[in-house]
Amino acid sequence: MSNWEIKDSGIRKEFESGMQRDTNDNKARPELCYPLHIPYQEQILTRFATHMANGAKKYSSRNWEKACTQEELDRFKESAFRHFTQWLCGEQDEDHASAVFFNIMAYETTLYKVKNKKYDRRQ
């Protein structure tokens, strides 16, 4: 038997069929991250996932999650800024937009770990 709880805002939406559901108010909307009418391969999240797959081949899966120091934070920030500048200048030698996404995600993840002292060097 599961110990999972179904969270409840206390507000219901009733549908024509009689079905009821909790509202979507104040909840994340990940489906809005996919622009309509853009082919799958051109979606920025698909490109970002491909960037992550290529990084996993080069360094190993989740290598970036080992980061837990200020020095690594600085490196992610420097890389994000460089790739943003390359993206801004229209360079096409790499997917610089995806590299910016990666470095910001890695920075924010590492920042969380540094602030909350949550890191495991065994990763």
Biopython code that builds the backbone (N, CA, C, O; Angstrom):
import numpy as np
from Bio.PDB.StructureBuilder import StructureBuilder

atoms = [
    (1, "MET", "N", (0.840, -1.185, 0.000)),
    (1, "MET", "CA", (0.000, 0.000, 0.000)),
    (1, "MET", "C", (0.884, 1.247, 0.000)),
    (1, "MET", "O", (1.912, 1.287, 0.676)),
    (2, "SER", "N", (0.484, 2.245, -0.747)),
    (2, "SER", "CA", (1.261, 3.461, -0.911)),
    (2, "SER", "C", (0.966, 4.477, 0.190)),
    (2, "SER", "O", (-0.138, 4.541, 0.730)),
    (3, "ASN", "N", (1.986, 5.262, 0.499)),
    (3, "ASN", "CA", (1.820, 6.348, 1.466)),
    (3, "ASN", "C", (1.661, 7.698, 0.771)),
    (3, "ASN", "O", (1.708, 8.748, 1.412)),
    (4, "TRP", "N", (1.473, 7.656, -0.550)),
    (4, "TRP", "CA", (1.335, 8.903, -1.300)),
    (4, "TRP", "C", (0.035, 9.595, -0.944)),
    (4, "TRP", "O", (-0.997, 8.957, -0.737)),
    (5, "GLU", "N", (0.107, 10.901, -0.878)),
    (5, "GLU", "CA", (-1.063, 11.734, -0.605)),
    (5, "GLU", "C", (-1.439, 12.454, -1.896)),
    (5, "GLU", "O", (-0.560, 12.839, -2.667)),
    (6, "ILE", "N", (-2.722, 12.639, -2.136)),
    (6, "ILE", "CA", (-3.166, 13.455, -3.269)),
    (6, "ILE", "C", (-3.390, 14.863, -2.739)),
    (6, "ILE", "O", (-4.299, 15.105, -1.946)),
    (7, "LYS", "N", (-2.547, 15.788, -3.190)),
    (7, "LYS", "CA", (-2.654, 17.166, -2.725)),
    (7, "LYS", "C", (-3.968, 17.766, -3.215)),
    (7, "LYS", "O", (-4.499, 17.371, -4.253)),
    (8, "ASP", "N", (-4.474, 18.717, -2.459)),
    (8, "ASP", "CA", (-5.800, 19.270, -2.750)),
    (8, "ASP", "C", (-5.838, 20.739, -2.377)),
    (8, "ASP", "O", (-5.533, 21.103, -1.241)),
    (9, "SER", "N", (-6.212, 21.588, -3.331)),
    (9, "SER", "CA", (-6.335, 23.016, -3.049)),
    (9, "SER", "C", (-7.660, 23.333, -2.357)),
    (9, "SER", "O", (-7.823, 24.398, -1.761)),
    (10, "GLY", "N", (-8.598, 22.394, -2.445)),
    (10, "GLY", "CA", (-9.921, 22.638, -1.876)),
    (10, "GLY", "C", (-10.879, 23.282, -2.868)),
    (10, "GLY", "O", (-12.053, 23.485, -2.558)),
    (11, "ILE", "N", (-10.385, 23.602, -4.054)),
    (11, "ILE", "CA", (-11.218, 24.227, -5.086)),
    (11, "ILE", "C", (-11.437, 23.204, -6.197)),
    (11, "ILE", "O", (-10.485, 22.574, -6.657)),
    (12, "ARG", "N", (-12.678, 23.038, -6.627)),
    (12, "ARG", "CA", (-13.013, 22.041, -7.646)),
    (12, "ARG", "C", (-13.517, 22.699, -8.926)),
    (12, "ARG", "O", (-14.142, 23.759, -8.912)),
    (13, "LYS", "N", (-13.218, 22.029, -10.023)),
    (13, "LYS", "CA", (-13.846, 22.356, -11.306)),
    (13, "LYS", "C", (-14.688, 21.148, -11.653)),
    (13, "LYS", "O", (-14.199, 20.019, -11.664)),
    (14, "GLU", "N", (-15.964, 21.394, -11.937)),
    (14, "GLU", "CA", (-16.840, 20.308, -12.351)),
    (14, "GLU", "C", (-17.062, 20.419, -13.848)),
    (14, "GLU", "O", (-17.387, 21.490, -14.361)),
    (15, "PHE", "N", (-16.884, 19.295, -14.549)),
    (15, "PHE", "CA", (-17.050, 19.247, -15.992)),
    (15, "PHE", "C", (-18.486, 18.854, -16.333)),
    (15, "PHE", "O", (-19.233, 18.376, -15.479)),
    (16, "GLU", "N", (-18.854, 19.064, -17.581)),
    (16, "GLU", "CA", (-20.207, 18.765, -18.040)),
    (16, "GLU", "C", (-20.594, 17.318, -17.739)),
    (16, "GLU", "O", (-21.757, 17.025, -17.464)),
    (17, "SER", "N", (-19.621, 16.424, -17.793)),
    (17, "SER", "CA", (-19.895, 15.003, -17.548)),
    (17, "SER", "C", (-20.174, 14.703, -16.076)),
    (17, "SER", "O", (-20.671, 13.629, -15.736)),
    (18, "GLY", "N", (-19.853, 15.648, -15.218)),
    (18, "GLY", "CA", (-19.989, 15.428, -13.785)),
    (18, "GLY", "C", (-18.660, 15.145, -13.111)),
    (18, "GLY", "O", (-18.569, 15.174, -11.884)),
    (19, "MET", "N", (-17.606, 14.865, -13.914)),
    (19, "MET", "CA", (-16.281, 14.636, -13.348)),
    (19, "MET", "C", (-15.803, 15.899, -12.649)),
    (19, "MET", "O", (-16.084, 17.012, -13.096)),
    (20, "GLN", "N", (-15.086, 15.720, -11.561)),
    (20, "GLN", "CA", (-14.519, 16.845, -10.832)),
    (20, "GLN", "C", (-13.007, 16.694, -10.749)),
    (20, "GLN", "O", (-12.482, 15.584, -10.661)),
    (21, "ARG", "N", (-12.330, 17.812, -10.780)),
    (21, "ARG", "CA", (-10.868, 17.836, -10.625)),
    (21, "ARG", "C", (-10.486, 19.055, -9.823)),
    (21, "ARG", "O", (-11.207, 20.053, -9.796)),
    (22, "ASP", "N", (-9.341, 18.964, -9.169)),
    (22, "ASP", "CA", (-8.738, 20.123, -8.535)),
    (22, "ASP", "C", (-8.395, 21.111, -9.655)),
    (22, "ASP", "O", (-8.225, 20.691, -10.799)),
    (23, "THR", "N", (-8.289, 22.403, -9.359)),
    (23, "THR", "CA", (-7.975, 23.382, -10.391)),
    (23, "THR", "C", (-6.493, 23.350, -10.739)),
    (23, "THR", "O", (-5.691, 22.751, -10.022)),
    (24, "ASN", "N", (-6.136, 23.999, -11.846)),
    (24, "ASN", "CA", (-4.740, 24.134, -12.262)),
    (24, "ASN", "C", (-4.108, 25.416, -11.729)),
    (24, "ASN", "O", (-2.944, 25.695, -12.016)),
    (25, "ASP", "N", (-4.854, 26.190, -10.963)),
    (25, "ASP", "CA", (-4.339, 27.466, -10.467)),
    (25, "ASP", "C", (-3.050, 27.270, -9.679)),
    (25, "ASP", "O", (-2.934, 26.360, -8.858)),
    (26, "ASN", "N", (-2.094, 28.138, -9.947)),
    (26, "ASN", "CA", (-0.804, 28.148, -9.232)),
    (26, "ASN", "C", (0.001, 26.860, -9.406)),
    (26, "ASN", "O", (0.809, 26.517, -8.544)),
    (27, "LYS", "N", (-0.210, 26.156, -10.499)),
    (27, "LYS", "CA", (0.565, 24.946, -10.791)),
    (27, "LYS", "C", (1.434, 25.187, -12.023)),
    (27, "LYS", "O", (1.089, 25.970, -12.907)),
    (28, "ALA", "N", (2.564, 24.495, -12.054)),
    (28, "ALA", "CA", (3.468, 24.611, -13.208)),
    (28, "ALA", "C", (2.746, 24.139, -14.471)),
    (28, "ALA", "O", (1.899, 23.248, -14.411)),
    (29, "ARG", "N", (3.081, 24.732, -15.601)),
    (29, "ARG", "CA", (2.459, 24.396, -16.881)),
    (29, "ARG", "C", (3.541, 23.999, -17.892)),
    (29, "ARG", "O", (3.806, 24.753, -18.829)),
    (30, "PRO", "N", (4.166, 22.834, -17.721)),
    (30, "PRO", "CA", (5.255, 22.447, -18.625)),
    (30, "PRO", "C", (4.829, 22.327, -20.089)),
    (30, "PRO", "O", (5.665, 22.481, -20.980)),
    (31, "GLU", "N", (3.571, 22.061, -20.354)),
    (31, "GLU", "CA", (3.130, 21.953, -21.757)),
    (31, "GLU", "C", (3.285, 23.270, -22.501)),
    (31, "GLU", "O", (3.322, 23.284, -23.731)),
    (32, "LEU", "N", (3.377, 24.381, -21.768)),
    (32, "LEU", "CA", (3.557, 25.681, -22.404)),
    (32, "LEU", "C", (5.007, 25.915, -22.840)),
    (32, "LEU", "O", (5.300, 26.913, -23.499)),
    (33, "CYS", "N", (5.904, 25.013, -22.481)),
    (33, "CYS", "CA", (7.307, 25.115, -22.894)),
    (33, "CYS", "C", (7.514, 24.650, -24.334)),
    (33, "CYS", "O", (8.603, 24.815, -24.884)),
    (34, "TYR", "N", (6.499, 24.082, -24.941)),
    (34, "TYR", "CA", (6.579, 23.601, -26.319)),
    (34, "TYR", "C", (5.752, 24.499, -27.222)),
    (34, "TYR", "O", (4.525, 24.406, -27.227)),
    (35, "PRO", "N", (6.406, 25.372, -27.991)),
    (35, "PRO", "CA", (5.668, 26.253, -28.895)),
    (35, "PRO", "C", (4.885, 25.447, -29.937)),
    (35, "PRO", "O", (5.364, 24.430, -30.439)),
    (36, "LEU", "N", (3.704, 25.906, -30.243)),
    (36, "LEU", "CA", (2.875, 25.245, -31.246)),
    (36, "LEU", "C", (3.476, 25.430, -32.637)),
    (36, "LEU", "O", (4.098, 26.453, -32.922)),
    (37, "HIS", "N", (3.289, 24.445, -33.488)),
    (37, "HIS", "CA", (3.633, 24.504, -34.912)),
    (37, "HIS", "C", (5.137, 24.555, -35.191)),
    (37, "HIS", "O", (5.558, 24.987, -36.264)),
    (38, "ILE", "N", (5.941, 24.114, -34.227)),
    (38, "ILE", "CA", (7.385, 24.011, -34.437)),
    (38, "ILE", "C", (7.713, 22.518, -34.479)),
    (38, "ILE", "O", (7.342, 21.787, -33.561)),
    (39, "PRO", "N", (8.402, 22.048, -35.527)),
    (39, "PRO", "CA", (8.722, 20.620, -35.615)),
    (39, "PRO", "C", (9.521, 20.140, -34.402)),
    (39, "PRO", "O", (10.281, 20.901, -33.804)),
    (40, "TYR", "N", (9.337, 18.885, -34.057)),
    (40, "TYR", "CA", (9.975, 18.278, -32.884)),
    (40, "TYR", "C", (11.479, 18.544, -32.834)),
    (40, "TYR", "O", (11.999, 18.971, -31.802)),
    (41, "GLN", "N", (12.184, 18.293, -33.947)),
    (41, "GLN", "CA", (13.636, 18.456, -33.964)),
    (41, "GLN", "C", (14.065, 19.911, -33.781)),
    (41, "GLN", "O", (15.205, 20.172, -33.395)),
    (42, "GLU", "N", (13.181, 20.847, -34.049)),
    (42, "GLU", "CA", (13.505, 22.263, -33.931)),
    (42, "GLU", "C", (13.108, 22.856, -32.579)),
    (42, "GLU", "O", (13.483, 23.984, -32.259)),
    (43, "GLN", "N", (12.354, 22.098, -31.790)),
    (43, "GLN", "CA", (11.967, 22.580, -30.466)),
    (43, "GLN", "C", (13.224, 22.787, -29.620)),
    (43, "GLN", "O", (14.121, 21.944, -29.634)),
    (44, "ILE", "N", (13.297, 23.893, -28.890)),
    (44, "ILE", "CA", (14.480, 24.164, -28.080)),
    (44, "ILE", "C", (14.673, 23.080, -27.019)),
    (44, "ILE", "O", (15.814, 22.745, -26.702)),
    (45, "LEU", "N", (13.598, 22.522, -26.462)),
    (45, "LEU", "CA", (13.774, 21.479, -25.456)),
    (45, "LEU", "C", (14.302, 20.186, -26.065)),
    (45, "LEU", "O", (15.029, 19.446, -25.402)),
    (46, "THR", "N", (13.947, 19.903, -27.318)),
    (46, "THR", "CA", (14.512, 18.740, -28.009)),
    (46, "THR", "C", (15.997, 18.979, -28.268)),
    (46, "THR", "O", (16.824, 18.090, -28.060)),
    (47, "ARG", "N", (16.324, 20.177, -28.719)),
    (47, "ARG", "CA", (17.727, 20.516, -28.963)),
    (47, "ARG", "C", (18.534, 20.462, -27.666)),
    (47, "ARG", "O", (19.674, 19.997, -27.658)),
    (48, "PHE", "N", (17.947, 20.934, -26.585)),
    (48, "PHE", "CA", (18.598, 20.902, -25.276)),
    (48, "PHE", "C", (18.831, 19.455, -24.832)),
    (48, "PHE", "O", (19.902, 19.120, -24.327)),
    (49, "ALA", "N", (17.820, 18.602, -25.025)),
    (49, "ALA", "CA", (17.964, 17.181, -24.669)),
    (49, "ALA", "C", (19.055, 16.522, -25.508)),
    (49, "ALA", "O", (19.797, 15.678, -25.004)),
    (50, "THR", "N", (19.159, 16.894, -26.768)),
    (50, "THR", "CA", (20.226, 16.380, -27.635)),
    (50, "THR", "C", (21.588, 16.868, -27.139)),
    (50, "THR", "O", (22.558, 16.111, -27.130)),
    (51, "HIS", "N", (21.653, 18.122, -26.732)),
    (51, "HIS", "CA", (22.886, 18.672, -26.161)),
    (51, "HIS", "C", (23.291, 17.864, -24.925)),
    (51, "HIS", "O", (24.465, 17.539, -24.748)),
    (52, "MET", "N", (22.318, 17.543, -24.080)),
    (52, "MET", "CA", (22.595, 16.752, -22.878)),
    (52, "MET", "C", (23.087, 15.354, -23.252)),
    (52, "MET", "O", (24.013, 14.838, -22.626)),
    (53, "ALA", "N", (22.480, 14.742, -24.260)),
    (53, "ALA", "CA", (22.902, 13.409, -24.708)),
    (53, "ALA", "C", (24.335, 13.445, -25.235)),
    (53, "ALA", "O", (25.129, 12.547, -24.955)),
    (54, "ASN", "N", (24.660, 14.485, -25.996)),
    (54, "ASN", "CA", (26.021, 14.613, -26.520)),
    (54, "ASN", "C", (27.029, 14.830, -25.395)),
    (54, "ASN", "O", (28.136, 14.295, -25.438)),
    (55, "GLY", "N", (26.646, 15.617, -24.386)),
    (55, "GLY", "CA", (27.518, 15.816, -23.225)),
    (55, "GLY", "C", (27.726, 14.524, -22.448)),
    (55, "GLY", "O", (28.818, 14.263, -21.942)),
    (56, "ALA", "N", (26.667, 13.711, -22.355)),
    (56, "ALA", "CA", (26.772, 12.417, -21.657)),
    (56, "ALA", "C", (27.752, 11.498, -22.380)),
    (56, "ALA", "O", (28.501, 10.763, -21.736)),
    (57, "LYS", "N", (27.752, 11.534, -23.720)),
    (57, "LYS", "CA", (28.711, 10.725, -24.483)),
    (57, "LYS", "C", (30.140, 11.201, -24.234)),
    (57, "LYS", "O", (31.064, 10.396, -24.125)),
    (58, "LYS", "N", (30.307, 12.511, -24.147)),
    (58, "LYS", "CA", (31.647, 13.093, -24.011)),
    (58, "LYS", "C", (32.203, 12.928, -22.597)),
    (58, "LYS", "O", (33.371, 12.580, -22.426)),
    (59, "TYR", "N", (31.362, 13.178, -21.578)),
    (59, "TYR", "CA", (31.846, 13.225, -20.196)),
    (59, "TYR", "C", (31.298, 12.123, -19.293)),
    (59, "TYR", "O", (31.889, 11.848, -18.249)),
    (60, "SER", "N", (30.212, 11.499, -19.653)),
    (60, "SER", "CA", (29.435, 10.497, -18.919)),
    (60, "SER", "C", (28.140, 11.128, -18.424)),
    (60, "SER", "O", (28.070, 12.329, -18.161)),
    (61, "SER", "N", (27.127, 10.293, -18.307)),
    (61, "SER", "CA", (25.813, 10.779, -17.875)),
    (61, "SER", "C", (25.922, 11.402, -16.483)),
    (61, "SER", "O", (26.543, 10.844, -15.578)),
    (62, "ARG", "N", (25.320, 12.539, -16.344)),
    (62, "ARG", "CA", (25.200, 13.254, -15.065)),
    (62, "ARG", "C", (26.536, 13.697, -14.471)),
    (62, "ARG", "O", (26.612, 14.006, -13.282)),
    (63, "ASN", "N", (27.578, 13.729, -15.282)),
    (63, "ASN", "CA", (28.871, 14.235, -14.831)),
    (63, "ASN", "C", (28.727, 15.630, -14.235)),
    (63, "ASN", "O", (29.322, 15.924, -13.198)),
    (64, "TRP", "N", (27.956, 16.480, -14.871)),
    (64, "TRP", "CA", (27.795, 17.863, -14.432)),
    (64, "TRP", "C", (27.204, 17.961, -13.027)),
    (64, "TRP", "O", (27.404, 18.962, -12.340)),
    (65, "GLU", "N", (26.475, 16.924, -12.595)),
    (65, "GLU", "CA", (25.852, 16.962, -11.271)),
    (65, "GLU", "C", (26.855, 16.756, -10.141)),
    (65, "GLU", "O", (26.497, 16.895, -8.972)),
    (66, "LYS", "N", (28.091, 16.431, -10.463)),
    (66, "LYS", "CA", (29.126, 16.316, -9.441)),
    (66, "LYS", "C", (29.517, 17.692, -8.900)),
    (66, "LYS", "O", (30.046, 17.791, -7.792)),
    (67, "ALA", "N", (29.266, 18.738, -9.656)),
    (67, "ALA", "CA", (29.666, 20.091, -9.274)),
    (67, "ALA", "C", (29.047, 20.491, -7.934)),
    (67, "ALA", "O", (27.863, 20.262, -7.688)),
    (68, "CYS", "N", (29.876, 21.096, -7.070)),
    (68, "CYS", "CA", (29.360, 21.508, -5.755)),
    (68, "CYS", "C", (30.185, 22.630, -5.128)),
    (68, "CYS", "O", (30.127, 22.833, -3.915)),
    (69, "THR", "N", (30.954, 23.363, -5.940)),
    (69, "THR", "CA", (31.821, 24.407, -5.388)),
    (69, "THR", "C", (31.619, 25.741, -6.107)),
    (69, "THR", "O", (31.034, 25.801, -7.189)),
    (70, "GLN", "N", (32.111, 26.792, -5.487)),
    (70, "GLN", "CA", (32.064, 28.124, -6.089)),
    (70, "GLN", "C", (32.854, 28.157, -7.396)),
    (70, "GLN", "O", (32.442, 28.805, -8.358)),
    (71, "GLU", "N", (33.978, 27.464, -7.430)),
    (71, "GLU", "CA", (34.778, 27.425, -8.656)),
    (71, "GLU", "C", (33.958, 26.868, -9.829)),
    (71, "GLU", "O", (34.029, 27.382, -10.945)),
    (72, "GLU", "N", (33.185, 25.819, -9.564)),
    (72, "GLU", "CA", (32.344, 25.234, -10.619)),
    (72, "GLU", "C", (31.191, 26.170, -10.978)),
    (72, "GLU", "O", (30.810, 26.268, -12.145)),
    (73, "LEU", "N", (30.640, 26.853, -9.985)),
    (73, "LEU", "CA", (29.606, 27.857, -10.272)),
    (73, "LEU", "C", (30.159, 28.908, -11.223)),
    (73, "LEU", "O", (29.520, 29.262, -12.214)),
    (74, "ASP", "N", (31.355, 29.403, -10.913)),
    (74, "ASP", "CA", (31.977, 30.423, -11.760)),
    (74, "ASP", "C", (32.183, 29.910, -13.178)),
    (74, "ASP", "O", (31.972, 30.645, -14.142)),
    (75, "ARG", "N", (32.593, 28.649, -13.310)),
    (75, "ARG", "CA", (32.838, 28.066, -14.641)),
    (75, "ARG", "C", (31.552, 27.982, -15.446)),
    (75, "ARG", "O", (31.543, 28.297, -16.636)),
    (76, "PHE", "N", (30.443, 27.552, -14.796)),
    (76, "PHE", "CA", (29.151, 27.494, -15.499)),
    (76, "PHE", "C", (28.722, 28.889, -15.951)),
    (76, "PHE", "O", (28.230, 29.059, -17.067)),
    (77, "LYS", "N", (28.907, 29.876, -15.093)),
    (77, "LYS", "CA", (28.502, 31.241, -15.439)),
    (77, "LYS", "C", (29.326, 31.783, -16.607)),
    (77, "LYS", "O", (28.784, 32.395, -17.526)),
    (78, "GLU", "N", (30.642, 31.553, -16.563)),
    (78, "GLU", "CA", (31.515, 31.995, -17.654)),
    (78, "GLU", "C", (31.103, 31.347, -18.974)),
    (78, "GLU", "O", (31.030, 32.013, -20.007)),
    (79, "SER", "N", (30.839, 30.062, -18.930)),
    (79, "SER", "CA", (30.456, 29.333, -20.137)),
    (79, "SER", "C", (29.105, 29.810, -20.664)),
    (79, "SER", "O", (28.928, 29.964, -21.872)),
    (80, "ALA", "N", (28.157, 30.041, -19.766)),
    (80, "ALA", "CA", (26.843, 30.542, -20.183)),
    (80, "ALA", "C", (26.987, 31.890, -20.886)),
    (80, "ALA", "O", (26.375, 32.132, -21.926)),
    (81, "PHE", "N", (27.796, 32.752, -20.306)),
    (81, "PHE", "CA", (27.982, 34.090, -20.894)),
    (81, "PHE", "C", (28.641, 34.001, -22.264)),
    (81, "PHE", "O", (28.228, 34.681, -23.204)),
    (82, "ARG", "N", (29.674, 33.154, -22.375)),
    (82, "ARG", "CA", (30.357, 32.989, -23.667)),
    (82, "ARG", "C", (29.404, 32.444, -24.723)),
    (82, "ARG", "O", (29.343, 32.967, -25.836)),
    (83, "HIS", "N", (28.657, 31.391, -24.378)),
    (83, "HIS", "CA", (27.720, 30.817, -25.353)),
    (83, "HIS", "C", (26.596, 31.791, -25.690)),
    (83, "HIS", "O", (26.130, 31.826, -26.829)),
    (84, "PHE", "N", (26.154, 32.582, -24.712)),
    (84, "PHE", "CA", (25.131, 33.584, -25.011)),
    (84, "PHE", "C", (25.664, 34.610, -26.010)),
    (84, "PHE", "O", (24.959, 35.003, -26.939)),
    (85, "THR", "N", (26.888, 35.032, -25.816)),
    (85, "THR", "CA", (27.495, 35.993, -26.739)),
    (85, "THR", "C", (27.634, 35.381, -28.135)),
    (85, "THR", "O", (27.374, 36.048, -29.136)),
    (86, "GLN", "N", (28.041, 34.118, -28.197)),
    (86, "GLN", "CA", (28.152, 33.441, -29.493)),
    (86, "GLN", "C", (26.778, 33.293, -30.150)),
    (86, "GLN", "O", (26.649, 33.457, -31.363)),
    (87, "TRP", "N", (25.754, 32.983, -29.351)),
    (87, "TRP", "CA", (24.389, 32.898, -29.881)),
    (87, "TRP", "C", (23.944, 34.265, -30.389)),
    (87, "TRP", "O", (23.393, 34.377, -31.484)),
    (88, "LEU", "N", (24.187, 35.309, -29.587)),
    (88, "LEU", "CA", (23.806, 36.674, -29.948)),
    (88, "LEU", "C", (24.467, 37.117, -31.252)),
    (88, "LEU", "O", (23.864, 37.834, -32.050)),
    (89, "CYS", "N", (25.707, 36.685, -31.460)),
    (89, "CYS", "CA", (26.450, 37.043, -32.671)),
    (89, "CYS", "C", (26.093, 36.162, -33.866)),
    (89, "CYS", "O", (26.598, 36.372, -34.969)),
    (90, "GLY", "N", (25.219, 35.175, -33.646)),
    (90, "GLY", "CA", (24.753, 34.342, -34.748)),
    (90, "GLY", "C", (25.690, 33.217, -35.140)),
    (90, "GLY", "O", (25.550, 32.655, -36.226)),
    (91, "GLU", "N", (26.635, 32.877, -34.290)),
    (91, "GLU", "CA", (27.548, 31.785, -34.623)),
    (91, "GLU", "C", (26.775, 30.471, -34.714)),
    (91, "GLU", "O", (25.896, 30.198, -33.896)),
    (92, "GLN", "N", (27.112, 29.665, -35.714)),
    (92, "GLN", "CA", (26.396, 28.419, -35.988)),
    (92, "GLN", "C", (27.271, 27.175, -35.855)),
    (92, "GLN", "O", (26.872, 26.095, -36.290)),
    (93, "ASP", "N", (28.464, 27.308, -35.257)),
    (93, "ASP", "CA", (29.369, 26.173, -35.147)),
    (93, "ASP", "C", (28.925, 25.162, -34.093)),
    (93, "ASP", "O", (29.361, 24.011, -34.123)),
    (94, "GLU", "N", (28.062, 25.577, -33.161)),
    (94, "GLU", "CA", (27.481, 24.729, -32.119)),
    (94, "GLU", "C", (26.064, 25.218, -31.876)),
    (94, "GLU", "O", (25.677, 26.281, -32.362)),
    (95, "ASP", "N", (25.288, 24.444, -31.122)),
    (95, "ASP", "CA", (23.967, 24.913, -30.699)),
    (95, "ASP", "C", (24.182, 25.729, -29.430)),
    (95, "ASP", "O", (24.034, 25.226, -28.317)),
    (96, "HIS", "N", (24.532, 26.994, -29.620)),
    (96, "HIS", "CA", (24.870, 27.857, -28.484)),
    (96, "HIS", "C", (23.665, 28.127, -27.586)),
    (96, "HIS", "O", (23.824, 28.291, -26.377)),
    (97, "ALA", "N", (22.477, 28.174, -28.154)),
    (97, "ALA", "CA", (21.281, 28.376, -27.318)),
    (97, "ALA", "C", (21.134, 27.229, -26.324)),
    (97, "ALA", "O", (20.853, 27.460, -25.148)),
    (98, "SER", "N", (21.318, 26.006, -26.782)),
    (98, "SER", "CA", (21.228, 24.849, -25.889)),
    (98, "SER", "C", (22.342, 24.867, -24.851)),
    (98, "SER", "O", (22.130, 24.480, -23.702)),
    (99, "ALA", "N", (23.516, 25.312, -25.250)),
    (99, "ALA", "CA", (24.633, 25.402, -24.310)),
    (99, "ALA", "C", (24.344, 26.433, -23.221)),
    (99, "ALA", "O", (24.729, 26.241, -22.067)),
    (100, "VAL", "N", (23.673, 27.519, -23.579)),
    (100, "VAL", "CA", (23.271, 28.513, -22.573)),
    (100, "VAL", "C", (22.301, 27.874, -21.586)),
    (100, "VAL", "O", (22.470, 28.009, -20.374)),
    (101, "PHE", "N", (21.280, 27.173, -22.101)),
    (101, "PHE", "CA", (20.320, 26.474, -21.233)),
    (101, "PHE", "C", (21.055, 25.538, -20.285)),
    (101, "PHE", "O", (20.796, 25.537, -19.081)),
    (102, "PHE", "N", (21.971, 24.740, -20.827)),
    (102, "PHE", "CA", (22.702, 23.792, -19.994)),
    (102, "PHE", "C", (23.448, 24.492, -18.864)),
    (102, "PHE", "O", (23.326, 24.112, -17.700)),
    (103, "ASN", "N", (24.212, 25.505, -19.213)),
    (103, "ASN", "CA", (25.041, 26.162, -18.206)),
    (103, "ASN", "C", (24.214, 26.873, -17.144)),
    (103, "ASN", "O", (24.610, 26.909, -15.980)),
    (104, "ILE", "N", (23.087, 27.430, -17.521)),
    (104, "ILE", "CA", (22.214, 28.054, -16.523)),
    (104, "ILE", "C", (21.603, 26.976, -15.620)),
    (104, "ILE", "O", (21.542, 27.155, -14.404)),
    (105, "MET", "N", (21.153, 25.867, -16.201)),
    (105, "MET", "CA", (20.603, 24.778, -15.391)),
    (105, "MET", "C", (21.664, 24.239, -14.433)),
    (105, "MET", "O", (21.392, 24.036, -13.250)),
    (106, "ALA", "N", (22.861, 24.010, -14.942)),
    (106, "ALA", "CA", (23.937, 23.479, -14.113)),
    (106, "ALA", "C", (24.305, 24.471, -13.008)),
    (106, "ALA", "O", (24.556, 24.073, -11.871)),
    (107, "TYR", "N", (24.336, 25.750, -13.343)),
    (107, "TYR", "CA", (24.631, 26.781, -12.343)),
    (107, "TYR", "C", (23.568, 26.775, -11.238)),
    (107, "TYR", "O", (23.897, 26.744, -10.052)),
    (108, "GLU", "N", (22.303, 26.806, -11.637)),
    (108, "GLU", "CA", (21.217, 26.865, -10.654)),
    (108, "GLU", "C", (21.164, 25.605, -9.789)),
    (108, "GLU", "O", (20.878, 25.680, -8.593)),
    (109, "THR", "N", (21.439, 24.447, -10.397)),
    (109, "THR", "CA", (21.466, 23.197, -9.640)),
    (109, "THR", "C", (22.609, 23.213, -8.625)),
    (109, "THR", "O", (22.428, 22.843, -7.465)),
    (110, "THR", "N", (23.772, 23.642, -9.072)),
    (110, "THR", "CA", (24.933, 23.697, -8.186)),
    (110, "THR", "C", (24.732, 24.739, -7.088)),
    (110, "THR", "O", (25.102, 24.509, -5.937)),
    (111, "LEU", "N", (24.145, 25.884, -7.443)),
    (111, "LEU", "CA", (23.868, 26.923, -6.448)),
    (111, "LEU", "C", (22.965, 26.385, -5.344)),
    (111, "LEU", "O", (23.193, 26.647, -4.164)),
    (112, "TYR", "N", (21.941, 25.633, -5.734)),
    (112, "TYR", "CA", (21.044, 25.017, -4.748)),
    (112, "TYR", "C", (21.842, 24.113, -3.807)),
    (112, "TYR", "O", (21.670, 24.162, -2.589)),
    (113, "LYS", "N", (22.713, 23.291, -4.384)),
    (113, "LYS", "CA", (23.496, 22.365, -3.567)),
    (113, "LYS", "C", (24.450, 23.108, -2.636)),
    (113, "LYS", "O", (24.606, 22.725, -1.476)),
    (114, "VAL", "N", (25.085, 24.160, -3.130)),
    (114, "VAL", "CA", (26.010, 24.939, -2.312)),
    (114, "VAL", "C", (25.251, 25.616, -1.167)),
    (114, "VAL", "O", (25.679, 25.555, -0.014)),
    (115, "LYS", "N", (24.134, 26.256, -1.482)),
    (115, "LYS", "CA", (23.353, 26.961, -0.450)),
    (115, "LYS", "C", (22.791, 26.010, 0.600)),
    (115, "LYS", "O", (22.739, 26.347, 1.783)),
    (116, "ASN", "N", (22.372, 24.829, 0.171)),
    (116, "ASN", "CA", (21.713, 23.881, 1.073)),
    (116, "ASN", "C", (22.629, 22.759, 1.537)),
    (116, "ASN", "O", (22.191, 21.823, 2.205)),
    (117, "LYS", "N", (23.903, 22.861, 1.179)),
    (117, "LYS", "CA", (24.888, 21.834, 1.546)),
    (117, "LYS", "C", (24.403, 20.437, 1.180)),
    (117, "LYS", "O", (24.494, 19.498, 1.971)),
    (118, "LYS", "N", (23.879, 20.325, -0.053)),
    (118, "LYS", "CA", (23.366, 19.040, -0.551)),
    (118, "LYS", "C", (24.220, 18.611, -1.735)),
    (118, "LYS", "O", (23.992, 19.033, -2.869)),
    (119, "TYR", "N", (25.187, 17.782, -1.459)),
    (119, "TYR", "CA", (26.014, 17.262, -2.536)),
    (119, "TYR", "C", (26.569, 15.909, -2.141)),
    (119, "TYR", "O", (26.757, 15.588, -0.968)),
    (120, "ASP", "N", (26.816, 15.147, -3.165)),
    (120, "ASP", "CA", (27.338, 13.796, -2.993)),
    (120, "ASP", "C", (28.430, 13.604, -4.029)),
    (120, "ASP", "O", (28.139, 13.477, -5.219)),
    (121, "ARG", "N", (29.649, 13.582, -3.606)),
    (121, "ARG", "CA", (30.775, 13.474, -4.528)),
    (121, "ARG", "C", (30.889, 12.098, -5.177)),
    (121, "ARG", "O", (31.725, 11.913, -6.061)),
    (122, "ARG", "N", (30.074, 11.130, -4.765)),
    (122, "ARG", "CA", (30.124, 9.793, -5.350)),
    (122, "ARG", "C", (29.426, 9.732, -6.694)),
    (122, "ARG", "O", (29.552, 8.723, -7.388)),
    (123, "GLN", "N", (28.698, 10.760, -7.094)),
    (123, "GLN", "CA", (27.950, 10.731, -8.357)),
    (123, "GLN", "C", (28.874, 10.555, -9.529)),
    (123, "GLN", "O", (28.419, 10.508, -10.671)),
]
sb = StructureBuilder()
sb.init_structure("model")
sb.init_model(0)
sb.init_chain("A")
sb.init_seg("    ")
for serial, (resi, resn, name, xyz) in enumerate(atoms, 1):
    if name == "N":
        sb.init_residue(resn, " ", resi, " ")
    sb.init_atom(name, np.array(xyz, "f"), 0.0, 1.0, " ", f" {name:<3s}", serial, name[0])
structure = sb.get_structure()
